[in-house]
């Protein structure tokens, strides 16, 4: 199935149609220019895919994609 980061990239570029040139490990979610509907869809898809909630206190625009992937991977190990 690929790494957690690869899955995150697939979700962003495939389901949410974020341009691939914007998606890189050091990119912040705020740089992806997701509208509020896309943020909600991202939260739902991440929870369905990984079985964990990434942002318990609300969407964090200052989180990088690498940080998100690491947090998702670590959360899956705890489950």
N, C-alpha and C positions, 0 to 999 in steps of 0.2 A: 504493500500500500504506500510505501515511501515514508520519508521522515515527517515529523510533525510540521516542520517548516514547509516542506513540499506540499503537504495537505492544505496548509494555510494559504499558500500561494495559489493553489488550484481553486480554492473557495473564492479568493479575492478576484482572480482574473477570469474564472469561469462563471461562477454564479452571480458575482456582483459587477462584472465587467470593468474592473479597474484596469487601466492600461498597464501592460506588463512592464513598461519602462519606469513606472512609479514604484513597482514592487521590488524591494531589495531589503536585506536583513536590517540595515540601519534606518530604513524609512519609518517615520512615525505615523501612527494612524491618522493624525491630523493632517498630514501631507497628502493623504489619499483622496481628500475631498469627498468623503462619503456624506450623503445627505441623511437626514434622520431616519428615513425608511430603510436605507441601506444598513445603517448601524443596527437597527432592530433585527433585520434579516441576518446580519452577520452574527449577532449574539445568539439567535435561535439556531442557526446552522452550526456554529461552534459547539453549542451545548448538545445538539443532536449527534454531531460527529464524534466529539471527544467525551461526552458524558459528564462534563464539568462546566461550571459557570466561570468565565474568564474575569468578568468585572462584577464583583459583588457590590461595589459602591458606585456603579455607573460607568459608562464608557470613558476610557482614559485616552485622550488624544495624544498624550505625551509618551505613550508606550510604543517602543519600537516593535517591528514584526519579529525580530529575533527574541526579544524579551517575552513577547506573547507566546511564541512557539515553545520556548523554554518553560514557561509557566504551565502551559497546557500539557507538555510532556511530563513534567514533575507531578502535576495533579493526577494524571492517569496512573502513575506509579503508586500513588497513595490510595487509589480506589480499589 
